[in-house]
Amino acid sequence: MDRAQLRIALFDALQAANVPEAFDEDLRRSFLDEGKDVDLSQLEMDSLARMEFCIAVELSLGVTLLPRQVQELGSTGAIERFVAEKLA
């Protein structure tokens, strides 16, 4: 899986976690097209959103990610690296 596909899967997981309103068009474009690293605290994900995000990641990518790991990793870039390592 290439980086663009991984970022699309993570973006889709964020949408599944009901945080799409946090992604305005500029942030969405910079995340998907330019590889911007988004600080997850900026998205104000509660515990349910983190759980939904983890489930979506596992369903789409086959990688188990726990809500506490999402909190510890703290950014989309760190999660992307974590998932890429698991897929390698």
Biopython code that builds the backbone (N, CA, C, O; Angstrom):
import numpy as np
from Bio.PDB.StructureBuilder import StructureBuilder

atoms = [
    (1, "MET", "N", (0.855, -1.177, 0.000)),
    (1, "MET", "CA", (0.000, 0.000, 0.000)),
    (1, "MET", "C", (0.898, 1.235, 0.000)),
    (1, "MET", "O", (1.816, 1.344, 0.813)),
    (2, "ASP", "N", (0.628, 2.157, -0.910)),
    (2, "ASP", "CA", (1.451, 3.359, -0.944)),
    (2, "ASP", "C", (0.942, 4.399, 0.057)),
    (2, "ASP", "O", (-0.129, 4.250, 0.645)),
    (3, "ARG", "N", (1.723, 5.435, 0.228)),
    (3, "ARG", "CA", (1.421, 6.444, 1.242)),
    (3, "ARG", "C", (0.094, 7.140, 0.984)),
    (3, "ARG", "O", (-0.656, 7.407, 1.923)),
    (4, "ALA", "N", (-0.207, 7.438, -0.279)),
    (4, "ALA", "CA", (-1.463, 8.116, -0.606)),
    (4, "ALA", "C", (-2.667, 7.258, -0.225)),
    (4, "ALA", "O", (-3.650, 7.766, 0.312)),
    (5, "GLN", "N", (-2.588, 5.960, -0.504)),
    (5, "GLN", "CA", (-3.687, 5.058, -0.147)),
    (5, "GLN", "C", (-3.853, 4.967, 1.364)),
    (5, "GLN", "O", (-4.975, 4.924, 1.869)),
    (6, "LEU", "N", (-2.749, 4.938, 2.073)),
    (6, "LEU", "CA", (-2.792, 4.878, 3.531)),
    (6, "LEU", "C", (-3.430, 6.140, 4.092)),
    (6, "LEU", "O", (-4.258, 6.063, 5.000)),
    (7, "ARG", "N", (-3.058, 7.291, 3.567)),
    (7, "ARG", "CA", (-3.626, 8.554, 4.052)),
    (7, "ARG", "C", (-5.119, 8.634, 3.744)),
    (7, "ARG", "O", (-5.886, 9.152, 4.555)),
    (8, "ILE", "N", (-5.539, 8.133, 2.594)),
    (8, "ILE", "CA", (-6.967, 8.108, 2.266)),
    (8, "ILE", "C", (-7.701, 7.216, 3.267)),
    (8, "ILE", "O", (-8.781, 7.572, 3.739)),
    (9, "ALA", "N", (-7.121, 6.062, 3.591)),
    (9, "ALA", "CA", (-7.744, 5.157, 4.562)),
    (9, "ALA", "C", (-7.840, 5.820, 5.937)),
    (9, "ALA", "O", (-8.847, 5.663, 6.628)),
    (10, "LEU", "N", (-6.810, 6.553, 6.336)),
    (10, "LEU", "CA", (-6.858, 7.247, 7.628)),
    (10, "LEU", "C", (-7.891, 8.371, 7.602)),
    (10, "LEU", "O", (-8.602, 8.585, 8.584)),
    (11, "PHE", "N", (-7.973, 9.083, 6.491)),
    (11, "PHE", "CA", (-8.982, 10.139, 6.369)),
    (11, "PHE", "C", (-10.382, 9.526, 6.455)),
    (11, "PHE", "O", (-11.255, 10.062, 7.139)),
    (12, "ASP", "N", (-10.594, 8.411, 5.766)),
    (12, "ASP", "CA", (-11.891, 7.729, 5.832)),
    (12, "ASP", "C", (-12.204, 7.283, 7.252)),
    (12, "ASP", "O", (-13.352, 7.360, 7.689)),
    (13, "ALA", "N", (-11.188, 6.818, 7.976)),
    (13, "ALA", "CA", (-11.390, 6.409, 9.369)),
    (13, "ALA", "C", (-11.756, 7.612, 10.239)),
    (13, "ALA", "O", (-12.576, 7.491, 11.150)),
    (14, "LEU", "N", (-11.159, 8.761, 9.966)),
    (14, "LEU", "CA", (-11.526, 9.968, 10.703)),
    (14, "LEU", "C", (-12.967, 10.357, 10.415)),
    (14, "LEU", "O", (-13.681, 10.808, 11.311)),
    (15, "GLN", "N", (-13.396, 10.186, 9.182)),
    (15, "GLN", "CA", (-14.791, 10.464, 8.848)),
    (15, "GLN", "C", (-15.716, 9.491, 9.573)),
    (15, "GLN", "O", (-16.775, 9.889, 10.057)),
    (16, "ALA", "N", (-15.325, 8.220, 9.652)),
    (16, "ALA", "CA", (-16.120, 7.222, 10.366)),
    (16, "ALA", "C", (-16.217, 7.565, 11.853)),
    (16, "ALA", "O", (-17.190, 7.212, 12.520)),
    (17, "ALA", "N", (-15.209, 8.247, 12.356)),
    (17, "ALA", "CA", (-15.186, 8.643, 13.771)),
    (17, "ALA", "C", (-15.948, 9.941, 14.007)),
    (17, "ALA", "O", (-15.920, 10.502, 15.102)),
    (18, "ASN", "N", (-16.622, 10.404, 12.972)),
    (18, "ASN", "CA", (-17.455, 11.607, 13.070)),
    (18, "ASN", "C", (-16.669, 12.866, 13.416)),
    (18, "ASN", "O", (-17.134, 13.702, 14.191)),
    (19, "VAL", "N", (-15.482, 12.997, 12.843)),
    (19, "VAL", "CA", (-14.739, 14.236, 13.013)),
    (19, "VAL", "C", (-14.539, 14.986, 11.685)),
    (19, "VAL", "O", (-13.642, 15.823, 11.591)),
    (20, "PRO", "N", (-15.355, 14.704, 10.661)),
    (20, "PRO", "CA", (-15.120, 15.386, 9.391)),
    (20, "PRO", "C", (-15.322, 16.897, 9.468)),
    (20, "PRO", "O", (-14.723, 17.643, 8.694)),
    (21, "GLU", "N", (-16.159, 17.348, 10.394)),
    (21, "GLU", "CA", (-16.371, 18.792, 10.511)),
    (21, "GLU", "C", (-15.099, 19.516, 10.922)),
    (21, "GLU", "O", (-14.966, 20.718, 10.692)),
    (22, "ALA", "N", (-14.173, 18.803, 11.522)),
    (22, "ALA", "CA", (-12.902, 19.408, 11.905)),
    (22, "ALA", "C", (-11.993, 19.603, 10.691)),
    (22, "ALA", "O", (-11.046, 20.387, 10.736)),
    (23, "PHE", "N", (-12.288, 18.891, 9.614)),
    (23, "PHE", "CA", (-11.499, 18.990, 8.397)),
    (23, "PHE", "C", (-12.189, 19.929, 7.431)),
    (23, "PHE", "O", (-13.081, 19.515, 6.690)),
    (24, "ASP", "N", (-11.784, 21.194, 7.432)),
    (24, "ASP", "CA", (-12.297, 22.079, 6.397)),
    (24, "ASP", "C", (-11.585, 21.728, 5.089)),
    (24, "ASP", "O", (-10.673, 20.902, 5.085)),
    (25, "GLU", "N", (-11.982, 22.332, 4.014)),
    (25, "GLU", "CA", (-11.449, 21.969, 2.704)),
    (25, "GLU", "C", (-9.934, 22.167, 2.630)),
    (25, "GLU", "O", (-9.239, 21.342, 2.037)),
    (26, "ASP", "N", (-9.414, 23.232, 3.215)),
    (26, "ASP", "CA", (-7.967, 23.473, 3.184)),
    (26, "ASP", "C", (-7.205, 22.397, 3.951)),
    (26, "ASP", "O", (-6.181, 21.906, 3.475)),
    (27, "LEU", "N", (-7.693, 22.028, 5.128)),
    (27, "LEU", "CA", (-7.022, 21.001, 5.926)),
    (27, "LEU", "C", (-7.118, 19.640, 5.239)),
    (27, "LEU", "O", (-6.148, 18.881, 5.228)),
    (28, "ARG", "N", (-8.282, 19.327, 4.665)),
    (28, "ARG", "CA", (-8.443, 18.067, 3.947)),
    (28, "ARG", "C", (-7.452, 17.977, 2.786)),
    (28, "ARG", "O", (-6.793, 16.955, 2.597)),
    (29, "ARG", "N", (-7.359, 19.044, 2.024)),
    (29, "ARG", "CA", (-6.454, 19.064, 0.869)),
    (29, "ARG", "C", (-5.001, 18.939, 1.322)),
    (29, "ARG", "O", (-4.236, 18.163, 0.748)),
    (30, "SER", "N", (-4.620, 19.696, 2.342)),
    (30, "SER", "CA", (-3.226, 19.633, 2.797)),
    (30, "SER", "C", (-2.902, 18.277, 3.422)),
    (30, "SER", "O", (-1.764, 17.816, 3.335)),
    (31, "PHE", "N", (-3.890, 17.632, 4.053)),
    (31, "PHE", "CA", (-3.679, 16.298, 4.621)),
    (31, "PHE", "C", (-3.511, 15.258, 3.518)),
    (31, "PHE", "O", (-2.561, 14.476, 3.535)),
    (32, "LEU", "N", (-4.438, 15.252, 2.555)),
    (32, "LEU", "CA", (-4.410, 14.224, 1.507)),
    (32, "LEU", "C", (-3.380, 14.498, 0.425)),
    (32, "LEU", "O", (-2.705, 13.574, -0.030)),
    (33, "ASP", "N", (-3.249, 15.731, 0.012)),
    (33, "ASP", "CA", (-2.397, 16.048, -1.135)),
    (33, "ASP", "C", (-0.966, 16.410, -0.761)),
    (33, "ASP", "O", (-0.032, 16.123, -1.509)),
    (34, "GLU", "N", (-0.797, 17.042, 0.396)),
    (34, "GLU", "CA", (0.516, 17.541, 0.766)),
    (34, "GLU", "C", (1.148, 16.779, 1.922)),
    (34, "GLU", "O", (2.297, 17.036, 2.281)),
    (35, "GLY", "N", (0.406, 15.844, 2.507)),
    (35, "GLY", "CA", (0.958, 15.039, 3.590)),
    (35, "GLY", "C", (1.056, 15.742, 4.926)),
    (35, "GLY", "O", (1.883, 15.372, 5.760)),
    (36, "LYS", "N", (0.219, 16.757, 5.148)),
    (36, "LYS", "CA", (0.244, 17.487, 6.419)),
    (36, "LYS", "C", (0.016, 16.536, 7.586)),
    (36, "LYS", "O", (-0.840, 15.653, 7.524)),
    (37, "ASP", "N", (0.784, 16.724, 8.638)),
    (37, "ASP", "CA", (0.644, 15.976, 9.880)),
    (37, "ASP", "C", (-0.328, 16.746, 10.770)),
    (37, "ASP", "O", (-0.058, 17.887, 11.146)),
    (38, "VAL", "N", (-1.456, 16.127, 11.105)),
    (38, "VAL", "CA", (-2.494, 16.794, 11.896)),
    (38, "VAL", "C", (-2.401, 16.340, 13.344)),
    (38, "VAL", "O", (-2.404, 15.144, 13.635)),
    (39, "ASP", "N", (-2.320, 17.300, 14.240)),
    (39, "ASP", "CA", (-2.336, 17.045, 15.679)),
    (39, "ASP", "C", (-3.761, 16.620, 16.053)),
    (39, "ASP", "O", (-4.708, 17.380, 15.845)),
    (40, "LEU", "N", (-3.914, 15.427, 16.596)),
    (40, "LEU", "CA", (-5.251, 14.910, 16.885)),
    (40, "LEU", "C", (-5.972, 15.701, 17.969)),
    (40, "LEU", "O", (-7.201, 15.681, 18.025)),
    (41, "SER", "N", (-5.240, 16.391, 18.825)),
    (41, "SER", "CA", (-5.911, 17.210, 19.840)),
    (41, "SER", "C", (-6.694, 18.342, 19.172)),
    (41, "SER", "O", (-7.667, 18.845, 19.734)),
    (42, "GLN", "N", (-6.274, 18.731, 17.995)),
    (42, "GLN", "CA", (-6.964, 19.770, 17.225)),
    (42, "GLN", "C", (-8.342, 19.275, 16.775)),
    (42, "GLN", "O", (-9.240, 20.080, 16.529)),
    (43, "LEU", "N", (-8.508, 17.955, 16.667)),
    (43, "LEU", "CA", (-9.769, 17.385, 16.198)),
    (43, "LEU", "C", (-10.764, 17.118, 17.320)),
    (43, "LEU", "O", (-11.924, 16.797, 17.061)),
    (44, "GLU", "N", (-10.317, 17.250, 18.560)),
    (44, "GLU", "CA", (-11.174, 17.082, 19.733)),
    (44, "GLU", "C", (-11.930, 15.750, 19.713)),
    (44, "GLU", "O", (-13.150, 15.709, 19.878)),
    (45, "MET", "N", (-11.185, 14.669, 19.508)),
    (45, "MET", "CA", (-11.796, 13.335, 19.494)),
    (45, "MET", "C", (-12.076, 12.874, 20.920)),
    (45, "MET", "O", (-11.180, 12.864, 21.764)),
    (46, "ASP", "N", (-13.315, 12.496, 21.182)),
    (46, "ASP", "CA", (-13.625, 11.927, 22.490)),
    (46, "ASP", "C", (-13.351, 10.423, 22.442)),
    (46, "ASP", "O", (-12.903, 9.905, 21.419)),
    (47, "SER", "N", (-13.618, 9.726, 23.540)),
    (47, "SER", "CA", (-13.282, 8.301, 23.610)),
    (47, "SER", "C", (-14.068, 7.477, 22.589)),
    (47, "SER", "O", (-13.529, 6.521, 22.032)),
    (48, "LEU", "N", (-15.306, 7.821, 22.339)),
    (48, "LEU", "CA", (-16.092, 7.102, 21.340)),
    (48, "LEU", "C", (-15.528, 7.327, 19.941)),
    (48, "LEU", "O", (-15.448, 6.388, 19.149)),
    (49, "ALA", "N", (-15.144, 8.543, 19.631)),
    (49, "ALA", "CA", (-14.555, 8.841, 18.321)),
    (49, "ALA", "C", (-13.242, 8.086, 18.128)),
    (49, "ALA", "O", (-12.974, 7.575, 17.040)),
    (50, "ARG", "N", (-12.423, 8.014, 19.176)),
    (50, "ARG", "CA", (-11.173, 7.243, 19.080)),
    (50, "ARG", "C", (-11.462, 5.767, 18.819)),
    (50, "ARG", "O", (-10.784, 5.131, 18.012)),
    (51, "MET", "N", (-12.473, 5.221, 19.506)),
    (51, "MET", "CA", (-12.834, 3.817, 19.306)),
    (51, "MET", "C", (-13.338, 3.594, 17.878)),
    (51, "MET", "O", (-12.948, 2.621, 17.233)),
    (52, "GLU", "N", (-14.188, 4.473, 17.385)),
    (52, "GLU", "CA", (-14.696, 4.344, 16.017)),
    (52, "GLU", "C", (-13.564, 4.459, 15.000)),
    (52, "GLU", "O", (-13.554, 3.752, 13.992)),
    (53, "PHE", "N", (-12.620, 5.344, 15.263)),
    (53, "PHE", "CA", (-11.465, 5.493, 14.395)),
    (53, "PHE", "C", (-10.670, 4.188, 14.354)),
    (53, "PHE", "O", (-10.295, 3.725, 13.277)),
    (54, "CYS", "N", (-10.413, 3.600, 15.509)),
    (54, "CYS", "CA", (-9.654, 2.349, 15.593)),
    (54, "CYS", "C", (-10.355, 1.220, 14.857)),
    (54, "CYS", "O", (-9.714, 0.444, 14.149)),
    (55, "ILE", "N", (-11.655, 1.127, 15.020)),
    (55, "ILE", "CA", (-12.423, 0.083, 14.338)),
    (55, "ILE", "C", (-12.327, 0.272, 12.829)),
    (55, "ILE", "O", (-12.124, -0.695, 12.094)),
    (56, "ALA", "N", (-12.470, 1.506, 12.362)),
    (56, "ALA", "CA", (-12.392, 1.781, 10.930)),
    (56, "ALA", "C", (-11.009, 1.457, 10.375)),
    (56, "ALA", "O", (-10.892, 0.935, 9.266)),
    (57, "VAL", "N", (-9.966, 1.763, 11.138)),
    (57, "VAL", "CA", (-8.603, 1.431, 10.706)),
    (57, "VAL", "C", (-8.449, -0.079, 10.589)),
    (57, "VAL", "O", (-7.905, -0.578, 9.604)),
    (58, "GLU", "N", (-8.923, -0.800, 11.588)),
    (58, "GLU", "CA", (-8.788, -2.254, 11.550)),
    (58, "GLU", "C", (-9.586, -2.866, 10.401)),
    (58, "GLU", "O", (-9.105, -3.778, 9.728)),
    (59, "LEU", "N", (-10.790, -2.375, 10.175)),
    (59, "LEU", "CA", (-11.611, -2.921, 9.092)),
    (59, "LEU", "C", (-11.021, -2.630, 7.713)),
    (59, "LEU", "O", (-11.065, -3.481, 6.824)),
    (60, "SER", "N", (-10.475, -1.443, 7.537)),
    (60, "SER", "CA", (-9.982, -1.076, 6.205)),
    (60, "SER", "C", (-8.547, -1.521, 5.953)),
    (60, "SER", "O", (-8.183, -1.836, 4.820)),
    (61, "LEU", "N", (-7.733, -1.548, 7.004)),
    (61, "LEU", "CA", (-6.308, -1.831, 6.814)),
    (61, "LEU", "C", (-5.849, -3.139, 7.455)),
    (61, "LEU", "O", (-4.763, -3.633, 7.150)),
    (62, "GLY", "N", (-6.671, -3.700, 8.341)),
    (62, "GLY", "CA", (-6.296, -4.943, 8.992)),
    (62, "GLY", "C", (-5.267, -4.774, 10.092)),
    (62, "GLY", "O", (-4.629, -5.742, 10.508)),
    (63, "VAL", "N", (-5.105, -3.552, 10.563)),
    (63, "VAL", "CA", (-4.125, -3.268, 11.620)),
    (63, "VAL", "C", (-4.879, -2.908, 12.895)),
    (63, "VAL", "O", (-5.733, -2.022, 12.896)),
    (64, "THR", "N", (-4.554, -3.602, 13.973)),
    (64, "THR", "CA", (-5.179, -3.295, 15.255)),
    (64, "THR", "C", (-4.519, -2.069, 15.874)),
    (64, "THR", "O", (-3.301, -2.007, 16.043)),
    (65, "LEU", "N", (-5.346, -1.117, 16.199)),
    (65, "LEU", "CA", (-4.913, 0.133, 16.828)),
    (65, "LEU", "C", (-5.862, 0.370, 17.999)),
    (65, "LEU", "O", (-7.080, 0.387, 17.822)),
    (66, "LEU", "N", (-5.309, 0.552, 19.178)),
    (66, "LEU", "CA", (-6.123, 0.758, 20.374)),
    (66, "LEU", "C", (-6.348, 2.247, 20.620)),
    (66, "LEU", "O", (-5.506, 3.068, 20.258)),
    (67, "PRO", "N", (-7.477, 2.602, 21.232)),
    (67, "PRO", "CA", (-7.742, 4.011, 21.514)),
    (67, "PRO", "C", (-6.627, 4.693, 22.316)),
    (67, "PRO", "O", (-6.305, 5.856, 22.070)),
    (68, "ARG", "N", (-6.045, 3.973, 23.266)),
    (68, "ARG", "CA", (-4.952, 4.580, 24.044)),
    (68, "ARG", "C", (-3.736, 4.846, 23.164)),
    (68, "ARG", "O", (-3.000, 5.806, 23.390)),
    (69, "GLN", "N", (-3.523, 3.990, 22.154)),
    (69, "GLN", "CA", (-2.416, 4.213, 21.226)),
    (69, "GLN", "C", (-2.659, 5.470, 20.386)),
    (69, "GLN", "O", (-1.735, 6.237, 20.113)),
    (70, "VAL", "N", (-3.905, 5.664, 19.986)),
    (70, "VAL", "CA", (-4.244, 6.873, 19.231)),
    (70, "VAL", "C", (-3.882, 8.098, 20.067)),
    (70, "VAL", "O", (-3.276, 9.048, 19.570)),
    (71, "GLN", "N", (-4.259, 8.060, 21.327)),
    (71, "GLN", "CA", (-3.972, 9.174, 22.228)),
    (71, "GLN", "C", (-2.466, 9.350, 22.424)),
    (71, "GLN", "O", (-1.963, 10.473, 22.411)),
    (72, "GLU", "N", (-1.754, 8.248, 22.603)),
    (72, "GLU", "CA", (-0.305, 8.310, 22.809)),
    (72, "GLU", "C", (0.428, 8.782, 21.559)),
    (72, "GLU", "O", (1.357, 9.585, 21.647)),
    (73, "LEU", "N", (0.014, 8.283, 20.394)),
    (73, "LEU", "CA", (0.680, 8.662, 19.147)),
    (73, "LEU", "C", (0.434, 10.137, 18.847)),
    (73, "LEU", "O", (1.358, 10.845, 18.447)),
    (74, "GLY", "N", (-0.778, 10.604, 19.031)),
    (74, "GLY", "CA", (-1.073, 12.031, 19.041)),
    (74, "GLY", "C", (-1.186, 12.767, 17.721)),
    (74, "GLY", "O", (-1.636, 13.913, 17.706)),
    (75, "SER", "N", (-0.796, 12.155, 16.613)),
    (75, "SER", "CA", (-0.894, 12.867, 15.335)),
    (75, "SER", "C", (-1.129, 11.869, 14.202)),
    (75, "SER", "O", (-0.858, 10.675, 14.329)),
    (76, "THR", "N", (-1.634, 12.391, 13.111)),
    (76, "THR", "CA", (-1.876, 11.522, 11.958)),
    (76, "THR", "C", (-0.567, 10.967, 11.412)),
    (76, "THR", "O", (-0.528, 9.830, 10.942)),
    (77, "GLY", "N", (0.496, 11.746, 11.466)),
    (77, "GLY", "CA", (1.789, 11.277, 10.977)),
    (77, "GLY", "C", (2.311, 10.108, 11.787)),
    (77, "GLY", "O", (2.831, 9.143, 11.226)),
    (78, "ALA", "N", (2.176, 10.185, 13.102)),
    (78, "ALA", "CA", (2.628, 9.098, 13.969)),
    (78, "ALA", "C", (1.778, 7.849, 13.752)),
    (78, "ALA", "O", (2.300, 6.734, 13.755)),
    (79, "ILE", "N", (0.478, 8.030, 13.566)),
    (79, "ILE", "CA", (-0.394, 6.885, 13.299)),
    (79, "ILE", "C", (-0.062, 6.292, 11.940)),
    (79, "ILE", "O", (-0.034, 5.071, 11.784)),
    (80, "GLU", "N", (0.186, 7.136, 10.969)),
    (80, "GLU", "CA", (0.562, 6.658, 9.643)),
    (80, "GLU", "C", (1.829, 5.801, 9.708)),
    (80, "GLU", "O", (1.883, 4.734, 9.097)),
    (81, "ARG", "N", (2.844, 6.255, 10.441)),
    (81, "ARG", "CA", (4.074, 5.489, 10.580)),
    (81, "ARG", "C", (3.825, 4.164, 11.311)),
    (81, "ARG", "O", (4.361, 3.128, 10.918)),
    (82, "PHE", "N", (3.016, 4.198, 12.372)),
    (82, "PHE", "CA", (2.683, 3.001, 13.128)),
    (82, "PHE", "C", (2.005, 1.965, 12.219)),
    (82, "PHE", "O", (2.384, 0.794, 12.211)),
    (83, "VAL", "N", (1.008, 2.406, 11.461)),
    (83, "VAL", "CA", (0.273, 1.496, 10.576)),
    (83, "VAL", "C", (1.188, 0.977, 9.471)),
    (83, "VAL", "O", (1.154, -0.210, 9.146)),
    (84, "ALA", "N", (1.998, 1.847, 8.898)),
    (84, "ALA", "CA", (2.925, 1.429, 7.832)),
    (84, "ALA", "C", (3.883, 0.362, 8.330)),
    (84, "ALA", "O", (4.164, -0.595, 7.609)),
    (85, "GLU", "N", (4.394, 0.507, 9.557)),
    (85, "GLU", "CA", (5.283, -0.502, 10.132)),
    (85, "GLU", "C", (4.567, -1.832, 10.298)),
    (85, "GLU", "O", (5.155, -2.884, 10.043)),
    (86, "LYS", "N", (3.308, -1.806, 10.719)),
    (86, "LYS", "CA", (2.540, -3.035, 10.911)),
    (86, "LYS", "C", (2.239, -3.708, 9.573)),
    (86, "LYS", "O", (2.169, -4.934, 9.494)),
    (87, "LEU", "N", (2.063, -2.912, 8.533)),
    (87, "LEU", "CA", (1.770, -3.463, 7.204)),
    (87, "LEU", "C", (3.014, -4.006, 6.504)),
    (87, "LEU", "O", (2.912, -4.825, 5.591)),
    (88, "ALA", "N", (4.196, -3.541, 6.940)),
    (88, "ALA", "CA", (5.449, -3.951, 6.271)),
    (88, "ALA", "C", (5.806, -5.386, 6.573)),
    (88, "ALA", "O", (6.824, -5.884, 6.091)),
]
sb = StructureBuilder()
sb.init_structure("model")
sb.init_model(0)
sb.init_chain("A")
sb.init_seg("    ")
for serial, (resi, resn, name, xyz) in enumerate(atoms, 1):
    if name == "N":
        sb.init_residue(resn, " ", resi, " ")
    sb.init_atom(name, np.array(xyz, "f"), 0.0, 1.0, " ", f" {name:<3s}", serial, name[0])
structure = sb.get_structure()
